[in-house]
Amino acid sequence: MTGSFQRYLRAKRTVDDRALNRRLVDSLRAELAARAAESAGPLRVLEIGAGIGTMLTRFLDWDVLPEGDIEYVALDVQAENVAAMRDYLTEWAAGNDVTVAGDEPFRLDDGTRRITVDPVVADALDYADDHGAVGSSGRRAEADSDLLVGAALLDILDREALGTLLGTVAPGGLYYFPITFDGATRFRPPHPADRAVEERYHDHMDAKPGGDSRAGGAVLDRLQRLDGTTLLGVAGSDWVVRPVDGAYPDDEAYFLRHILDTVEGAVGELGGVDGLDDWLATRREQVAAGELLYVTHQLDFLGRVEP
């Protein structure tokens, strides 16, 4: 196994940067600016599955967040990810003329934005149930998020829970669910075991509680019909990882090795397939030689919770 999941999250940053649909990012930027202009207080963001904080740095790099005061709850179920968040954000800040101050929550200041970051270790649905419009006790709570973010989340979370998640969003607030897997994994050059490996890998996704290898289309259908929300946009966000001049950009060779480890573990849990060992050995040799191409099909969603 390649080891560090936190290193994988770092390596994935450039892969996601290429994949995310910029038209929807532009729409999100405009919607947040309008929301901030109408609000008297700080803009409130809740990110579920925040990992080590790469989406927050992207929002700042791409000027997605409006100027002013922002309260940013960065939630992840893995304590190791949350523990690594401060170091990652501090490292990024040092190269981007951003100051970091305080303990937890801590503050980022880039001269125009003052972001209070609150790292939280929690299960997404438990947190949403406690902080949403109606909690488990039936008592109405304060749903105050101006933006709910969940990247690479809805393919591992039961889409019937969408209502619970969206209950954390204030009336007129936004949701952004990018990088939602939608039923296609491809490795090239071709190998005789490709179809069997890919089908078994998807079977493993489907077997997990809440998992769905065709989540993108199912989420689109759900959001299109969900009462009290408006789907503002949906677009493709495919991962495409390929060598350039015989080498992978940045740390994307590590990203590919992690993906191959994930496939090996998933397919192995379901009993394997004929030719798996040769497939894995060939694919790992291709990564080392800068020859493997990897493609997945995904969807991004942007919408609003109506007043």
Secondary structure, 3 states (H helix, E strand, C coil): CCCCHHHHHHHHHHHHHHHCCHHHHHHHHHHHHHHHHHCCCCEEEEEECCCCCHHHHHHHHCCCCCCEEEEEEEEECCHHHHHHHHHHHHHHHHCCCCEEECCCCEEEECCCEEEEEEEEECCHHHHHHHHCCECCCCCECCCCEEEEECCCCCCCCCHHHHHHHHCCEEEEEEEEEEEEEEEEEEEECCCCCHHHHHHHHHHHHHHCCCCCCCHHHHHHHHHHHCCCEEEEEEEECCEEECCECCECCCCHHHHHHHHHHHHHHHHHHCCCCCCHHHHHHHHHHHHHHCCCEEEEEEEEEEEEECC
